[in-house]
Structures are given as C-alpha cells and as structure tokens.
Amino acid sequence: MTWNFKKEYKKVDRKDLEFLMNSLGMDRVYVTDEIKEYFSDHDLCGISTLPEVVVEAVNREEISEITAYAQQQNIPIAVREVGVKSIEYSDIVCGGIMINFSTINKVS
C-alpha cells in the first residue's frame, strides 16, 4: 500500500514547543528521546512513526487550547487513547502533536 499525503503540514518548531510548555508545563510535554516507541503503534495499517511531540492534557480547556493552536499553525494532531480492555490506538504518520489521553479519567 502506498500512502500519498497531498496536504503539507508544518513541523513543530521551538515557538510551538514554548507554547506547549507554557500552556501545560514542562513535565507534560515530551520530545525526541522522551517519546517511547509506545507512541508509534500502528497495528491497523502497518506503519510505525513517532510524533514530534507528545503532550498530556488533563482537562477540556487544555485539549481545546492545544487543538486550536495546532489547527491555527497547520500542525497535525492525533490522540492516544485507552479504550475497552486496554485496547490502545493512535494514528500519526506526519509527525505533529500527539495528545495522550491515557491519564484522563473524566473530561469535565
């Protein structure tokens, strides 16, 4: 299978990292070596790529702020979720920001 992504996305740069760290705190923003292969699972399509940044959002406001910023900056976003029976799924093939929802018990 050949993937053909026609849309060009912006790569995460220092300004984007500063925004994320100021919004969430440095302890909930992971880059480069801090991103584990755990975040590259693509069992459904056989692709294994890492996001440029993984963030942990803990409430609705943070999720809204991150997604609005990413849309404004043309940075791709994916989510890491844990569902029924701990089935995990993520879908990121263009770098970008992954929001890790595994630490959220309830969005209020």
C-alpha positions in Angstrom: 0.0 0.0 0.0 1.3 3.4 -0.9 0.4 6.5 1.1 0.0 9.8 -0.7 -0.4 12.8 1.6 -1.2 15.8 -0.5 -1.5 18.3 2.3 1.7 19.7 3.6 1.9 20.1 7.4 4.1 22.4 9.4 6.8 20.7 11.5 6.9 21.5 15.2 9.5 24.2 15.9 10.9 26.0 19.0 8.0 28.5 19.1 5.5 25.7 19.2 7.3 23.9 22.0 7.4 27.0 24.0 3.7 27.5 23.6 3.0 23.9 24.7 5.4 24.1 27.7 3.9 27.4 28.8 0.4 26.0 28.5 0.9 22.6 30.1 4.2 22.8 32.0 7.4 21.2 31.1 6.6 18.0 32.9 3.7 17.2 30.5 5.5 17.9 27.2 7.7 15.1 25.8 10.1 15.5 22.8 12.7 13.4 21.0 14.3 10.8 23.2 11.5 11.1 25.8 9.0 9.8 23.2 8.8 6.0 23.5 8.0 3.6 20.7 4.9 3.0 22.7 3.5 6.1 20.9 4.3 4.7 17.4 1.9 1.7 17.3 0.0 1.3 14.1 -1.1 -2.2 14.1 -4.1 -1.4 11.8 -2.0 -0.2 8.9 1.5 -1.5 9.4 3.1 2.0 9.8 5.4 2.9 12.7 6.3 6.6 13.1 6.8 8.8 16.1 5.1 12.1 16.7 7.3 15.1 17.1 5.7 16.0 20.5 3.6 14.1 23.0 1.6 16.1 25.5 -0.6 15.1 28.4 -3.7 17.2 28.7 -5.8 16.8 31.8 -8.9 18.8 31.1 -11.2 20.1 28.4 -9.7 23.6 28.3 -6.2 22.2 27.7 -7.4 19.9 24.9 -9.3 22.9 23.3 -6.3 25.1 23.6 -3.9 22.6 22.0 -6.1 21.6 19.2 -7.0 25.3 18.3 -3.3 26.2 18.3 -2.4 23.2 16.2 -5.1 24.0 13.7 -4.0 27.6 13.5 -0.4 26.6 12.9 -1.3 23.8 10.5 0.3 21.1 12.7 -1.2 17.6 12.6 -2.8 16.2 15.7 -3.5 12.7 16.9 -4.8 11.3 20.1 -3.5 8.3 22.2 -6.4 6.7 23.9 -7.0 3.7 26.1 -10.4 2.0 25.5 -12.2 -1.1 26.4 -9.9 -3.9 27.6 -6.9 -1.5 27.3 -7.0 -1.6 23.5 -4.9 1.4 22.5 -4.8 3.1 19.2 -3.0 6.1 17.7 -2.8 7.3 14.2 0.0 9.7 13.4 2.0 9.4 10.2 3.0 13.0 9.6 4.8 13.9 12.8 3.0 16.6 14.7 1.4 16.6 18.2 0.0 13.6 19.9 -2.3 14.2 22.9 -2.0 11.4 25.4 -5.5 10.8 26.9 -4.5 7.8 28.9 -4.1 9.8 32.1 -7.6 11.4 31.9 -10.3 9.7 33.9 -13.1 12.1 33.1 -13.4 15.2 30.8 -15.3 17.9 32.6 
